[in-house]
């Protein structure tokens, strides 16, 4: 860490070319590749390792908890960092390397766990991956705010959203491709993970690390105290923990009003997203493939000794199809993000945000309508596959889910950025992650209990509950007061 540069302060950031903005966000493609693999396959892996439906959401709690702990710390630290790699880049690089390690280890939990159960080892690797993703995510958000001028902010966050979704598409379909194009086995015996999933995580680790390195070495950050950036503050005195907590509490109390109002929207939308990521696999396995809930009960599986081939095949096929529909909503999101700039410029960010969340909520609710078990042959360009008609119909609700996802990734940050003090952009972006983590923690604590005790482990019903939450988020956008740059 070096002293503040003496260069005279410039108050205006220069306009960036398209490819400069692209390079700033390119690492997000790889991070989201890994994140998509986790979202589409973590429940599948944990179930194969012995988790029941009620406990799945509890295992997933490590994701928001890691975000809650890591992002504010990293945001504050990156505000005070400057070295030869830059201000945000050192944290982006560290997160990319650590996440790659976690991705290599998690699907191998059954063979690597010697002193603890494979399930616990898998949960630990999930925690490492999530901590690492969060270590990279927050500085990426702040990097865009640092580098992109206000008049290009919509473009910057939309390109970021596009890259996130392209990475998400590739990550989501990878196990399916490895099974149906390469020929790897997608079925798992009790206590083990399918080979297609293991190799998908290997590929994901490589893609993520490569794209992060691209951003780190292709983006030259502006030095502190130039282009309107806050000067570097180095505090050599040790601050007591109580004082740090008091300061942090003060920032929470004095956060911009826009940030507080967006927090309500974030609660409903991320509550819904968490449920989708955790329970889509059992939901469509039960609702469309007709696999009874008992086949997700590890005690029942242990009592029968071996999973029947037809059940294992159905669970494997449904798990692969979740990757396809998750890729579909992210592809639709990538397309939506290209048009979102013009739409938001014409009708406003708020209305764009609200209508997108409404589309997502209706998409969730419509999943209940699609459960036709009649099998058909589908040409996916890369291969042909036989699946139930109801599975193919799921592409329709994924259009709405994709619109919501594109808006969630871009609109809150575009709305928020104009209300943040320049000097504390990093730490406030970190604090804003509380509005992502908190609803997921609430969902993680209660969703499994609700599924078991209210919905009798019928997972499609909890997806319907998520749809209602997303619609409430759309309504909450109306009450956000946006500060115009």
C-alpha positions as CSV (number, residue, x, y, z in Angstrom):
1,X,0.0,0.0,0.0
2,X,1.5,3.3,-1.0
3,X,0.8,7.0,-0.1
4,X,-1.8,9.0,-1.9
5,X,-0.6,10.3,-5.3
6,X,0.1,14.0,-5.6
7,X,-1.5,14.2,-9.0
8,X,-4.1,17.0,-9.1
9,X,-7.6,15.7,-8.7
10,X,-9.7,15.3,-11.8
11,X,-13.4,15.6,-11.0
12,X,-14.7,14.0,-14.2
13,X,-14.2,10.4,-15.3
14,X,-13.3,10.1,-19.0
15,X,-15.8,8.3,-21.2
16,X,-14.8,4.7,-21.9
17,X,-15.0,2.8,-25.1
18,X,-17.3,-0.2,-25.4
19,X,-14.3,-2.7,-25.0
20,X,-12.9,-0.8,-22.0
21,X,-16.3,-1.2,-20.2
22,X,-16.3,-4.9,-21.4
23,X,-12.9,-5.6,-19.9
24,X,-13.9,-4.0,-16.6
25,X,-16.7,-6.5,-16.3
26,X,-15.4,-9.5,-18.2
27,X,-14.3,-11.4,-15.0
28,X,-17.9,-11.5,-14.0
29,X,-18.5,-14.0,-16.8
30,X,-16.3,-16.6,-15.1
31,X,-17.4,-15.8,-11.6
32,X,-21.0,-16.3,-12.7
33,X,-20.1,-19.5,-14.6
34,X,-19.0,-20.9,-11.3
35,X,-21.9,-19.4,-9.4
36,X,-24.4,-20.9,-11.9
37,X,-22.8,-24.3,-11.5
38,X,-23.3,-24.0,-7.8
39,X,-26.9,-22.8,-8.1
40,X,-28.0,-25.5,-10.5
41,X,-26.1,-28.4,-8.8
42,X,-25.5,-27.7,-5.1
43,X,-28.8,-29.1,-4.1
44,X,-28.2,-32.1,-6.3
45,X,-24.8,-32.7,-4.8
46,X,-25.9,-32.2,-1.3
47,X,-28.9,-34.6,-1.8
48,X,-26.6,-37.2,-3.3
49,X,-24.4,-36.8,-0.3
50,X,-27.2,-37.4,2.1
51,X,-29.2,-34.1,2.8
52,X,-33.0,-34.3,3.0
53,X,-35.4,-31.7,1.6
54,X,-36.0,-29.9,4.9
55,X,-32.3,-29.4,5.6
56,X,-31.3,-28.3,2.0
57,X,-32.1,-24.7,2.7
58,X,-30.1,-24.8,5.9
59,X,-27.0,-25.9,4.0
60,X,-27.6,-23.1,1.5
61,X,-27.4,-20.6,4.4
62,X,-23.7,-20.5,4.1
63,X,-24.1,-18.5,0.9
64,X,-25.8,-15.4,2.3
65,X,-23.9,-15.7,5.6
66,X,-20.6,-15.5,3.7
67,X,-21.9,-12.6,1.8
68,X,-23.0,-10.8,4.9
69,X,-19.6,-11.2,6.5
70,X,-17.2,-10.9,3.6
71,X,-18.6,-8.1,1.3
72,X,-18.7,-5.2,3.8
73,X,-15.2,-6.1,5.0
74,X,-13.9,-6.3,1.5
75,X,-15.7,-3.2,0.5
76,X,-14.2,-1.2,3.3
77,X,-10.7,-2.7,2.8
78,X,-10.7,-2.0,-0.9
79,X,-11.6,1.6,-0.3
80,X,-8.3,1.9,1.6
81,X,-6.1,-0.2,-0.7
82,X,-3.7,0.8,-3.5
83,X,-0.9,-1.3,-4.9
84,X,0.6,-2.2,-8.2
85,X,-2.5,-4.3,-9.1
86,X,-4.8,-1.4,-8.2
87,X,-7.6,-0.8,-5.7
88,X,-10.2,-3.5,-6.3
89,X,-8.2,-5.9,-8.5
90,X,-6.2,-7.5,-5.7
91,X,-9.4,-8.7,-4.0
92,X,-11.0,-9.8,-7.3
93,X,-7.9,-11.9,-8.0
94,X,-7.8,-13.5,-4.5
95,X,-11.5,-14.4,-4.7
96,X,-11.0,-16.0,-8.1
97,X,-8.2,-18.2,-7.0
98,X,-9.9,-19.3,-3.8
99,X,-13.2,-20.1,-5.5
100,X,-11.4,-22.2,-8.1
101,X,-9.9,-24.3,-5.3
102,X,-13.4,-24.8,-3.7
103,X,-14.9,-25.8,-7.0
104,X,-12.3,-28.4,-7.5
105,X,-12.9,-29.9,-4.1
106,X,-16.6,-29.8,-3.5
107,X,-17.8,-32.5,-6.0
108,X,-15.1,-34.8,-4.7
109,X,-16.4,-34.7,-1.1
110,X,-17.2,-38.4,-1.1
111,X,-13.6,-39.4,-1.9
112,X,-11.7,-36.6,0.0
113,X,-13.5,-36.7,3.3
114,X,-11.5,-38.9,5.7
115,X,-12.3,-37.6,9.2
116,X,-15.7,-36.0,8.7
117,X,-18.8,-37.1,6.7
118,X,-18.9,-36.4,3.0
119,X,-22.0,-34.2,3.5
120,X,-20.2,-32.0,6.0
121,X,-17.1,-31.8,3.8
122,X,-19.3,-30.8,0.9
123,X,-21.0,-28.1,3.0
124,X,-17.5,-26.8,4.0
125,X,-16.5,-26.5,0.4
126,X,-19.7,-24.8,-0.4
127,X,-18.9,-22.2,2.3
128,X,-15.4,-21.7,0.8
129,X,-16.8,-21.2,-2.7
130,X,-19.4,-18.7,-1.4
131,X,-16.9,-16.8,0.6
132,X,-14.6,-16.6,-2.5
133,X,-17.4,-15.6,-4.8
134,X,-18.3,-12.8,-2.4
135,X,-14.7,-11.7,-2.2
136,X,-14.7,-11.2,-6.0
137,X,-18.3,-9.9,-6.4
138,X,-18.2,-6.8,-4.2
139,X,-15.0,-5.3,-5.7
140,X,-16.4,-5.9,-9.2
141,X,-19.4,-3.8,-8.4
142,X,-17.2,-1.1,-6.9
143,X,-14.8,-1.3,-9.9
144,X,-17.6,-0.4,-12.3
145,X,-18.6,2.5,-10.2
146,X,-15.0,3.7,-10.0
147,X,-14.3,3.4,-13.7
148,X,-17.5,4.2,-15.5
149,X,-18.8,7.9,-15.7
150,X,-22.4,8.6,-14.6
151,X,-23.6,9.1,-18.2
152,X,-22.4,5.6,-19.0
153,X,-23.6,3.9,-15.9
154,X,-26.7,2.3,-17.4
155,X,-24.4,0.9,-20.2
156,X,-21.8,-0.3,-17.7
157,X,-24.2,-2.2,-15.5
158,X,-26.1,-3.6,-18.5
159,X,-22.9,-5.0,-20.1
160,X,-22.1,-6.4,-16.7
161,X,-25.5,-8.1,-16.6
162,X,-25.0,-9.4,-20.1
163,X,-21.7,-11.0,-19.2
164,X,-23.1,-12.4,-16.0
165,X,-25.9,-14.1,-17.8
166,X,-23.7,-15.5,-20.6
167,X,-21.5,-17.0,-17.9
168,X,-24.6,-18.3,-16.2
169,X,-25.9,-20.0,-19.3
170,X,-22.6,-21.8,-20.0
171,X,-22.2,-22.8,-16.4
172,X,-25.8,-24.1,-16.1
173,X,-25.8,-26.3,-19.2
174,X,-22.3,-27.8,-18.6
175,X,-23.4,-31.0,-16.8
176,X,-26.1,-31.6,-19.5
177,X,-23.5,-31.1,-22.3
178,X,-21.1,-33.4,-20.6
179,X,-23.8,-36.1,-20.4
180,X,-25.6,-35.7,-23.7
181,X,-22.8,-34.6,-26.0
182,X,-19.6,-36.0,-24.4
183,X,-21.2,-39.1,-22.9
184,X,-20.4,-38.9,-19.2
185,X,-22.7,-40.6,-16.7
186,X,-25.2,-38.3,-15.0
187,X,-26.5,-40.8,-12.4
188,X,-25.2,-41.0,-8.8
189,X,-25.1,-43.9,-6.5
190,X,-26.0,-43.3,-2.8
191,X,-23.4,-41.1,-1.2
192,X,-21.6,-40.1,-4.4
193,X,-21.7,-37.4,-7.1
194,X,-22.4,-38.0,-10.8
195,X,-19.2,-37.9,-13.0
196,X,-20.8,-35.3,-15.3
197,X,-21.2,-32.9,-12.3
198,X,-17.6,-33.4,-11.1
199,X,-16.1,-32.6,-14.5
200,X,-18.4,-29.6,-14.9
201,X,-16.9,-28.1,-11.8
202,X,-13.4,-28.7,-13.1
203,X,-14.2,-26.8,-16.2
204,X,-15.9,-24.1,-14.3
205,X,-12.9,-23.5,-12.1
206,X,-10.7,-23.0,-15.2
207,X,-13.1,-20.6,-16.9
208,X,-13.6,-18.6,-13.8
209,X,-9.9,-18.1,-13.1
210,X,-9.1,-17.3,-16.7
211,X,-11.8,-14.5,-17.0
212,X,-10.8,-13.0,-13.6
213,X,-7.2,-12.8,-14.8
214,X,-8.4,-11.1,-18.0
215,X,-10.1,-8.3,-16.0
216,X,-7.2,-7.9,-13.6
217,X,-4.5,-7.5,-16.2
218,X,-6.5,-5.7,-18.9
219,X,-8.0,-3.0,-16.6
220,X,-5.8,-0.2,-15.3
221,X,-7.6,1.3,-12.3
222,X,-7.6,5.1,-11.7
223,X,-5.4,6.0,-8.8
224,X,-7.1,7.4,-5.7
225,X,-7.7,11.2,-5.7
226,X,-8.0,11.2,-9.6
227,X,-11.1,11.3,-11.8
228,X,-13.4,12.1,-8.9
229,X,-12.3,9.1,-6.8
230,X,-11.8,9.5,-3.0
231,X,-8.2,9.9,-1.8
232,X,-6.5,6.9,-0.2
233,X,-6.9,6.9,3.5
234,X,-4.3,5.0,5.5
235,X,-5.0,4.7,9.2
236,X,-1.8,3.4,10.9
237,X,-3.4,3.4,14.3
238,X,-5.2,0.3,15.6
239,X,-8.9,0.9,16.1
240,X,-10.6,-1.0,18.9
241,X,-13.3,-3.4,17.7
242,X,-16.0,-1.5,19.6
243,X,-15.1,1.7,17.8
244,X,-15.2,-0.1,14.4
245,X,-18.6,-1.6,15.2
246,X,-19.9,1.9,16.3
247,X,-18.6,3.4,13.1
248,X,-20.2,0.6,11.0
249,X,-23.5,1.1,12.9
250,X,-23.3,4.8,12.2
251,X,-23.0,4.1,8.5
252,X,-26.0,1.8,8.6
253,X,-28.1,4.5,10.3
254,X,-27.0,7.2,7.9
255,X,-27.3,5.2,4.7
256,X,-29.1,7.1,1.9
257,X,-32.9,6.9,1.9
258,X,-32.9,5.3,-1.6
259,X,-30.8,2.5,-0.2
260,X,-33.3,1.8,2.6
261,X,-36.2,1.8,0.2
262,X,-34.4,-0.5,-2.2
263,X,-33.8,-2.9,0.7
264,X,-37.5,-3.7,0.8
265,X,-37.6,-4.6,-2.9
266,X,-34.4,-6.6,-2.5
267,X,-36.0,-8.6,0.4
268,X,-38.9,-9.9,-1.6
269,X,-36.9,-10.6,-4.8
270,X,-33.9,-12.4,-3.2
271,X,-36.3,-14.3,-0.9
272,X,-37.8,-15.7,-4.1
273,X,-34.5,-16.3,-5.9
274,X,-33.1,-18.3,-3.0
275,X,-36.2,-20.6,-3.0
276,X,-35.8,-21.2,-6.7
277,X,-32.1,-22.1,-6.5
278,X,-32.7,-24.5,-3.6
279,X,-35.9,-26.2,-4.6
280,X,-36.3,-26.2,-8.3
281,X,-34.6,-29.6,-8.7
282,X,-36.9,-31.5,-6.3
283,X,-39.9,-29.4,-7.5
284,X,-39.7,-30.4,-11.2
285,X,-38.4,-33.9,-10.4
286,X,-41.7,-34.4,-8.4
287,X,-44.0,-32.3,-10.5
288,X,-43.0,-33.3,-14.0
289,X,-40.9,-36.5,-13.7
290,X,-43.3,-38.0,-11.1
291,X,-40.7,-39.0,-8.6
292,X,-42.3,-39.2,-5.1
293,X,-40.9,-37.1,-2.2
294,X,-39.7,-40.3,-0.4
295,X,-36.9,-40.6,-2.9
296,X,-35.4,-37.5,-1.5
297,X,-35.4,-38.9,2.0
298,X,-31.9,-40.2,3.0
299,X,-33.3,-42.4,5.7
300,X,-35.6,-44.1,3.2
301,X,-32.8,-44.5,0.7
302,X,-30.6,-46.0,3.3
303,X,-33.4,-48.5,4.3
304,X,-33.7,-49.9,0.8
305,X,-30.0,-50.1,0.1
306,X,-29.9,-49.3,-3.6
307,X,-31.8,-46.7,-5.6
308,X,-33.9,-48.3,-8.4
309,X,-32.4,-47.6,-11.9
310,X,-35.6,-45.8,-13.1
311,X,-35.6,-43.5,-10.1
312,X,-31.9,-42.7,-10.4
313,X,-32.3,-42.1,-14.1
314,X,-35.3,-39.8,-13.5
315,X,-33.5,-37.8,-10.9
316,X,-30.4,-37.5,-13.1
317,X,-32.5,-36.4,-16.1
318,X,-34.4,-33.8,-14.0
319,X,-31.2,-32.5,-12.5
320,X,-29.7,-32.0,-15.9
321,X,-32.9,-30.3,-17.1
322,X,-32.7,-27.8,-14.2
323,X,-29.4,-26.8,-15.7
324,X,-31.1,-26.3,-19.1
325,X,-34.0,-24.1,-17.7
326,X,-31.6,-22.2,-15.5
327,X,-29.5,-21.5,-18.6
328,X,-32.7,-20.5,-20.4
329,X,-33.7,-17.9,-17.9
330,X,-30.1,-16.5,-17.9
331,X,-30.1,-16.4,-21.7
332,X,-33.4,-14.6,-21.7
333,X,-31.9,-12.3,-19.1
334,X,-28.8,-11.6,-21.3
335,X,-31.1,-10.7,-24.1
336,X,-33.3,-8.5,-21.9
337,X,-30.2,-6.7,-20.6
338,X,-29.4,-5.6,-24.1
339,X,-32.8,-3.8,-24.4
340,X,-33.0,-2.7,-20.8
341,X,-30.8,0.4,-21.4
342,X,-33.2,1.9,-24.0
343,X,-36.3,0.8,-22.1
344,X,-35.0,2.4,-18.8
345,X,-34.0,5.6,-20.7
346,X,-37.6,5.9,-22.1
347,X,-39.8,4.8,-19.2
348,X,-37.4,5.1,-16.3
349,X,-35.4,2.7,-14.2
350,X,-38.2,2.2,-11.6
351,X,-40.9,1.2,-14.0
352,X,-38.5,-1.1,-15.9
353,X,-37.5,-2.7,-12.6
354,X,-41.1,-3.1,-11.4
355,X,-42.4,-4.6,-14.6
356,X,-39.5,-7.0,-14.8
357,X,-40.1,-8.3,-11.2
358,X,-43.8,-8.7,-12.0
359,X,-42.9,-10.8,-15.1
360,X,-40.7,-13.0,-12.8
361,X,-43.4,-13.5,-10.3
362,X,-45.9,-14.6,-12.9
363,X,-43.3,-16.9,-14.4
364,X,-42.9,-18.6,-11.0
365,X,-46.6,-19.0,-10.6
366,X,-47.1,-20.4,-14.1
367,X,-44.8,-23.4,-13.4
368,X,-47.7,-25.1,-11.7
369,X,-49.5,-25.3,-15.0
370,X,-46.8,-27.4,-16.8
371,X,-46.7,-31.0,-15.8
372,X,-47.6,-33.0,-18.9
373,X,-45.7,-36.4,-18.5
374,X,-46.0,-37.3,-22.2
375,X,-42.4,-37.6,-23.6
376,X,-41.3,-35.9,-26.8
377,X,-38.0,-35.6,-28.6
378,X,-36.4,-32.2,-28.4
379,X,-33.6,-30.9,-30.6
380,X,-31.3,-28.6,-28.6
381,X,-28.9,-28.0,-31.5
382,X,-26.1,-29.7,-29.7
383,X,-28.0,-32.9,-29.2
384,X,-31.5,-34.5,-29.2
385,X,-33.1,-35.6,-26.0
386,X,-36.3,-37.3,-24.9
387,X,-38.1,-35.4,-22.0
388,X,-41.6,-34.9,-20.7
389,X,-43.6,-32.2,-22.5
390,X,-44.1,-30.4,-19.2
391,X,-40.3,-30.0,-19.0
392,X,-40.2,-28.3,-22.4
393,X,-43.0,-26.0,-21.5
394,X,-40.9,-24.6,-18.7
395,X,-39.1,-22.4,-21.2
396,X,-42.2,-20.2,-21.2
397,X,-42.1,-19.2,-17.4
398,X,-38.3,-18.8,-17.8
399,X,-38.8,-15.8,-20.0
400,X,-40.4,-13.9,-17.1
401,X,-37.8,-15.2,-14.6
402,X,-35.0,-14.1,-17.0
403,X,-36.5,-10.6,-17.2
404,X,-36.6,-10.4,-13.4
405,X,-33.0,-11.6,-13.1
406,X,-31.7,-9.1,-15.6
407,X,-33.4,-6.3,-13.7
408,X,-32.2,-7.5,-10.3
409,X,-28.6,-7.6,-11.5
410,X,-28.6,-4.1,-13.0
411,X,-31.4,-1.8,-11.9
412,X,-30.9,-1.6,-8.1
413,X,-27.2,-0.7,-8.6
414,X,-28.0,1.8,-11.3
415,X,-30.6,3.4,-9.0
416,X,-28.4,3.3,-6.0
417,X,-25.1,4.5,-7.4
418,X,-26.3,8.1,-7.9
419,X,-27.2,8.4,-4.2
420,X,-23.8,7.1,-2.7
421,X,-21.1,9.4,-1.4
422,X,-18.0,9.0,-3.6
423,X,-15.7,8.6,-0.7
424,X,-17.6,5.5,0.7
425,X,-18.8,3.8,-2.5
426,X,-17.0,0.5,-1.7
427,X,-18.2,0.2,1.9
428,X,-21.8,1.2,1.0
429,X,-21.9,-1.3,-1.9
430,X,-20.7,-3.9,0.7
431,X,-23.4,-2.8,3.1
432,X,-26.0,-3.0,0.3
433,X,-25.2,-6.7,0.2
434,X,-27.0,-7.0,3.5
435,X,-30.2,-6.5,1.4
436,X,-29.2,-9.6,-0.6
437,X,-28.0,-11.8,2.3
438,X,-30.8,-11.0,4.9
439,X,-33.7,-12.3,2.8
440,X,-31.8,-15.4,1.8
441,X,-31.0,-16.1,5.5
442,X,-34.7,-15.7,6.4
443,X,-35.6,-18.0,3.5
444,X,-32.9,-20.5,4.5
445,X,-34.1,-20.7,8.0
446,X,-37.9,-21.0,7.3
447,X,-38.2,-22.5,3.8
448,X,-37.3,-26.0,4.7
449,X,-39.6,-26.0,7.7
450,X,-42.5,-24.6,5.6
451,X,-41.9,-27.2,2.8
452,X,-41.9,-30.1,5.3
453,X,-44.7,-29.0,7.7
454,X,-47.0,-26.9,5.5
455,X,-46.5,-28.3,2.0
456,X,-45.7,-32.0,3.0
457,X,-42.5,-31.9,1.0
458,X,-44.4,-31.1,-2.2
459,X,-41.7,-28.7,-3.5
460,X,-43.8,-27.1,-6.3
461,X,-45.8,-25.3,-3.7
462,X,-42.9,-23.5,-2.3
463,X,-42.0,-22.3,-5.8
464,X,-45.5,-20.8,-5.9
465,X,-44.8,-19.0,-2.6
466,X,-41.6,-17.6,-4.2
467,X,-43.8,-16.2,-7.1
468,X,-46.0,-14.3,-4.6
469,X,-42.8,-12.8,-3.0
470,X,-41.5,-11.6,-6.4
471,X,-44.8,-9.8,-7.1
472,X,-44.6,-8.1,-3.7
473,X,-41.2,-6.9,-4.7
474,X,-42.6,-5.4,-7.9
475,X,-45.1,-3.5,-5.9
476,X,-42.4,-2.2,-3.5
477,X,-40.5,-0.6,-6.3
478,X,-43.2,2.0,-6.5
479,X,-42.1,3.4,-3.1
480,X,-38.5,3.9,-4.0
481,X,-37.5,7.6,-4.4
482,X,-34.7,7.8,-7.0
483,X,-32.0,10.5,-7.0
484,X,-31.3,11.6,-10.6
485,X,-27.7,12.1,-11.6
